[in-house]
Each structure stands twice: as C-alpha cells, then as structure tokens.
Amino acid sequence: MNNNENIQITKEQTLHKMLKKHEIVIPIIQRDYAQGRDNDNVLEIRENFIKDIFGRLSENQKLKLSFVYGTEEGSQYIPYDGQQRLTLVYLLSLYLSEYAGERITIKINNDTENILSKFYYKTRDFSSDFCAYLTLNKDGFFRNNILSEIPYDKEHSLALKNAIINDNKFFSAWLSDPTVSSMVNVLQTIHILFNKQFDDDIDIETRKKIALDFNRKIVDGYVFFDWCSLGKASDSIYVKMNGRGKMLSAFDNFKNTLYGILNDLREAENDKIKELSTQKGTEKEIELITSNLSKLKDFELKMDSKWTDLFWEYRTSFSDTTKDNINIAPAMMNFLYFAFEYKFCVKTKKFFFGKGEAVRWLDENKIVSFLSIFKEAFKSKKDNVPPVLNIDDYIWVNNLLEVLYNRLYKKDDILLINEYTNRKFFTEKELFISLCVQNANYDYRAHATAAVYYEYLIGCSSFTQTGSLDKCNDTYKNDWAQFVFNIMETVGFFNSHYNDLINDKHFYIAVSEFISRAIEIDKNGNLSNIMMSYKQEDLDKLKENYTLHADYQLQEEYEKWKLVNSSEDWKQAISKAESIPYFNGQIYFMLEASYASGVPKLSIFKKLIKTVTSLIDSEDSSKFADDNSFRRLLLCFGDYRIDSRQSFSNTWSLCESNVHDGTAKYYLWRSLFDTIYSKKTEYITKALLALCNNDNDMKAAIKNSKPHSSIENWQDVIITYPEILQYINPFGIVDTYDVPFIITAWNCKKQIRPEIHLKNYGINIMLYGLYRKLGFKDDGEISACLYKKWKLPSGQIIEQIEENFFKLFEGTKKIGEGSFTDIQKIAQKA
C-alpha cells in the first residue's frame, strides 16, 4: 500500500452497521477462511480468540478488532485485510442469534431477511452457497431452533459439525471447499465454548437469554472495527495484504493479540486519568498519560500501512520469499518479537523463555503465545505472573519503527565505518534484515547488537507529540557502531566457543541501563563525553549485569576512550589497531604492552601495531603467520599455556590458529590475548616487546630472548627442537602424576595411533630432548617408545622421575642418575 493513498477511516463501526449500508463480499482474490483448519496450532488460536470475546461480553467490556481495509464499490464493501476477523464475528453473531431464536433482520427486495445474509464469500460458488444455506430463513440449517437439541459435552465434541454435514440440505461436495470446512469447524468450536461457560444444571432457557444478551452486545458495538476505505483498489494493495500471512491466519492473530494488549492498556490509562482528575496536583501526571496515549493513536494504522511498506521494501531479502511466494508476515513478526522481547527482558531482568527454550523463528504461533502470556498477566494481575508490557514499551516500538522507516524506506543504505581506517562495522539495512530473516537458531548476537544501536538511535532522535519522527542526530552514529561492534565481536566470538548464550548474565538489562544513563549524560549521543563522565566504580556496578567477556570488553572500551579523548593521534592509532582483522577490536593486550612509567606510550603503541600485524597471515587473516615460532618466543619467557577446558583434567593448550579439530575452537590464540587471562599477560607483553626490539624478526627475537643455552625444562626442549611441535594437537600438553609433561599424540597432525589412550601414546618432552641431544634424528615418525622410558640402542634404559631428573638402568641395575645434562653425559659415555 502506498503511504500517500487517501485512506478514509470510519472509527468504531460494527459488522451489523456496515451490513445495513453494504453487502460485505470477500473477493475472489482473497485467501480461504483459515481459522477453522484442523491442526493444533490453529485450534489453540481460535479457541483463545473466541474465549476472549466471550470473556469481554460477560464482563461488559468492549473489544476492538483493529482495522479492516477495503474499498466501497456501489452497494458492496470489498475487504482486502481483516477477512479472518470479520468471518469470525459473522459466525459468532450467526450462532448466538440462532441459539437465542432472535435474528437481526433487514428488508431486502421487499422481503425480510437475516441481515447476516449480506455477508458472503466470492472465493468459490460453494462458499457463497454455504453462506446462503446458513443465513436464508427458508432453507437455512438453523431452522426450528435446532441448536437447543444438539449436545455439547466432551462425548459429543463433533455433534454440531455432524448435524450440519448430515443435514439433507447440505451438499457433501461443499466440504471440498477449505472455507466451508473451516466455517463448520469454527461453528463447532463456538458451540462447545459457549456452553462450557455454564454448569450442567443450567437450563436451555437461561442459556438462550445469555446468547441473546451476547448477540445484542455484538450488534450494539461491544465488538467493533475501524473501517478503512482506500478508494479505488490497486494491484499493490492485494499483493501486500496477501503478503502478510497468505495461507494461515497466524499474523492476523498475532496482530489481534498485540492490539488487544494495547487496547487493555489504553483502557487502564483512561481509567487512571479519570481517577487522577478527581485529585489535586495531578495535572502533570494526567498530561503525561494523555501525551503517551496520543503517541499511540495511530499505532494500528501505521502497522497496516507505513510500517508494512518498510518490510515490503526488503521482501526479497527475507529467506522464505521468492518471486512466486511473497510473504512478509514472518519478517514482521520476527522483528516485533525482538522488540517486545527486549523490553520484556529489561522490565523483568530475566529472559522469559530461558536457555534452551527460546522461541525459534520458524514457529509463528509460539510468538502469538508469547504475547498471549502478557495478555493473561494483565487480566490476572497475579504476583507471580510476569508484568504485562506497558504503554512505554509500545511507545518504544512505535519510535523504533518511525526511526527505521525514516532511515531505511526508499533511502540509501547507511554504512557504519571507522572514519580513519574504513573498517566496516555493519550497515543499518543488514542489521534490520538480520532481525527479520528466518533462521534455524535464535540469533542473540544480532539482537544484542540491535538493542544497543537502536537504543542510541531512539535516544538521540526527536519525536513530535504524536510520536512521529522529527529528526535524528547522526553525528556520532559511527562511534556508537564501533562501540557496539567491538563488544559484540568479542562476546560473539568467545560465547560461540564456550557454548554460552550472551543472555546468560542479562546482557539486555545492562544495555538498557547503560544507554539510559548515557542519554541522560549527552542527548546527542557523544560517546566520548559519555565515557568520560563514568567513574570506575560506576563501570564496576554496571559490569555486574554483563555477560561473559562483555564486561571485559566494556572495560577495554572505557580505557580506550580515555586515550581517544586525550588526543587525535591516539584516536587514529587505536582505530588502526582495531582494524587488525584477527582481533576485531580487542586490543587491550597492546595497551598493556605499551605501558612505560605507569601510562601507555603512543610511540610504543604505534610500533606494536606493526608488530601485531606481522603476526597475522597476510593471505588468511583468521590465522597466525607462524604459530610455532610465536609459541617458541612465548616459551622463552615461561609457561604461557592456558586451560584447554577438556573433560579430562590437567590439560593445557599451547594455542593454535589453524584449528584442524572441530572440537578445538577453544584454543585459538584469541583466548590467550583476551584480558580474561590476565595472569598470562606478562608473556604476551614480553614477547611483543621482544619482537619490537628486533624489528619484528621472529628468529632474532627468539635467539636474543632465550635465557640460557642448556636444557633445564620442557620449554627449552621445544625452543631448541621445534620439530616436536609437529606432534602436538590443539589439546596441548597434559600434566600427569607419573609423567609431568607430555605432548598428546591423539588426533595430531602426525598421528601415531587412531585410538584415544593418552598414557600409551604420548611423547615425553624431556625424553624427546634427550633423544635429540644424543644425536638421533626426527624424521616425523617418532614411535610411542618416548613415553616414560626410552630404551637406548645399547640396551640401557632412561627413565624420567621428575621434570628434570632421570635414572639410567642397565637391566635392573641403576648405573646413574641426575639432571638432563648429567644423564646426557652418562648416556653418551655408555
């Protein structure tokens, strides 16, 4: 629908009032009536819908069923959107009037006819014939008040349906029409749910009175629509309306639930205004409530016009859309689910569905159920029920869609990049589409990114009293994108490898708290001013809510912005460092290495940029250029290994970038460079500075950093004989009780054996050093003999007792013992 089309709206009009003026004709192009389909999801939806209507009528509460879009063509009104809701109200009124025995009639061609006979389908002749069969006085099914004779208990769950299809005026061929079949099923559901309201001892006359009361309320406007007349119809209207839930009514029910909650909230707010108006000193509070209600005045209309245009603009980007299958309903539902879920999480300080139970994109009906929970919570107001979404949440969603429409609809994409290095973060279209597309897995990372960035956009935009967008300040958008990107890249990387969802410590709540405080500090979103206004204790408190690694990255961002604020040179240098692709903005290790006299030095930091860049493979930025050489350089300064987090204990990794085992993602170098491993930072600092001081020449750095020439520990063996690293797998080195240090040969590049048994198939590092020191060559086929004992060609046996203590045996007789150097001399003599 074009946003500029002339839309005439008739507010709060009932079905019966429209039928007095027009025939309501469901056009041929429309989909079949779908609310009566035979599957569990649709049954749940229609039962909830009918129960809600009966509940409203019982409590004398009005129910608005949103907008109906269509055109007036002579005496006919042709609806293009709202068909499912209209048909349900038609069937409800039909059932209740026939049950009560009091039809609403109208003069048609000098005959008195049921007013509901002016509602019919043109989709097929069978549909039209069935509608006539139900409503025409002479031949209709409901003659002689037949409903009072049809049972309704569980044992007769299909009694009404069977009575209809077995009626001698019913043509069995009609059941081949999906609309007819659905109508019959819905009438059966209405029959069961209406009678379920009563105890078994309630007589038929009492039931008839209730049915009469319900129907009169429907006629009098307790159930109503806003009717939109669009003028002359265009093809685009048909296509777009049918592009929002073509075959199933899930989107209709989603909207109804969404609007139903909103209407409940409006009623509650209006009641609050009435209550406050009787009290003194409440003018400002009343003014605020009135302003909020004004902002949501056209929420439903914009959902069905302006915002539909936005999603339609990107229809080809949604995964389930093809040239012949245009359906933007899942995209709209996915996006709105993100928005309301985020506001819910902020409010409750928890994830509603929790780990492992998150709603999957492909199940539209779960999203409907998600909103239904809020509706029930609002009605029950129980202490243990999560709080319902409030007016502020709807205003936030309204403002978000206003901002996005203004920025994305028929506009050039907004590329978010670093101004110095052209490092790309994301584009606004990419972010929007990522929230809409259907994926097999729930994308928390995209949601968290959007939460931070969209909060900034909304917070730094100006809105009119009615909620429409006035202007948006773009001055600092790239800074915010960089801030978001750095945190999300780190969180996304480590959580994918630690198998942790980024909502584990309520990331959303931290986002909300940070942005709220940020916008209070600077309405324009100047991240530099915002960061500088924080004190460390403020940051520490905020970090309590952040998830694994996000708190460390937030601290890093804080430290970097202090430097950025100090000079333009620092800003450019940090931007350049963040653009090193392997680390994606996580560069705190470089800042720590640049410290001199207690503060980071720009001159050292600039040299470190070149040094760190030299570590990365120029052809594949996901790898280090030479893992083994950098391992050796680090070992020059001590045992830098990190916990490899395996199920068996005492397993430590030397790190790796070219992972050859799918389970070994934990041991990438990034884990070592992450500040979470602060105890290992000294090794990174020393190694980087050694490279710097040797003009980034790795061989020279190793040669000049080796602390001694003799072999005193396992690190020295690896430094001296790097060939041993060809046997290592990503799980690294295992500390055991009998043999302190071995390299596991399981699943390694030079496999010794296919099975898994560390004790028999590991290589003892110190024995390997002796093997090489005594002049034996390594042709890449070292056998399993170098585990704990090694039998020399002379027949003598060397056994390792401790890390650097050995014994030499001839048979069972000990002929020597001592350190690596001692045993080497003894063995050479032997």
Secondary structure, 3 states (H helix, E strand, C coil): CCCCCCCEEEEEECHHHHHHHCEEEECCCCCCCCCCCCCHHHHHHHHHHHHHHHHHHHCCCCEEEEEEEEEEECCEEEEEECHHHHHHHHHHHHHHHHHHCCCCEEEECCEEEEHHHHEEECCCHHHHHHHHHHHCCCCCCCHHHHHHHCCCCHHHCCHHHHHHHCCCCCCHHHHHCHHHHHHHHHHHHHHHHHHHCCCCCCCHHHHHHHHHHHHHHHHHCCEEEEEEECCCCCHHHHHHHHCCCCCCCHHHHHHHHHHHHHHHHHHHHHHHHHHHCCCCCCHHHHHHHHHHHHHCCCHHHHHCCHHHHHHHHCHHHCCCCECCECCCHHHHHHHHHHHHHHHHHHHHCCCCCCCCCCCCCCCHHHHHHHHHHHHHHHHHCCCCCCCCCCHHHHHHHHHHHHHHHHHHCCCCCCEEECCCCCCEEEEHHHHHHHHHCCCCCCCHHHHHHHHHHHHHHHHCEEECCCCCEEEECCCCHHHHHHHHHHHHHHHHHHHHHHCCCCCCCCHHHHHHHHHHHHHHHCCCCCHHHHHHHCCHHHHHHHHCCCCCCHHHHHHHHHHHHHHHHHCHHHHHHHHHHHCCCCCCCCCHHHHHHCEECCEECHHHHHHHHHHHHHHECCCCCCCECCHHHHHHHHHCCCCCCEECCCCCCCEEECCCCCCCCHHHHHHCHHHHHCHHHHHHHHHHHHHHHHHHHCCCCHHHHHHHHCCCCCCCCHHHHHHHCHHHHHHCCCCCEECCCCCCCEEECCCCCCCCCCCCCCCCCEEEHHHHHHHHHCCCCCCCCCCCCCCCEEECCCCCEEEEEECCEEEEEECCEEEEEECHHHHHHHHHHC
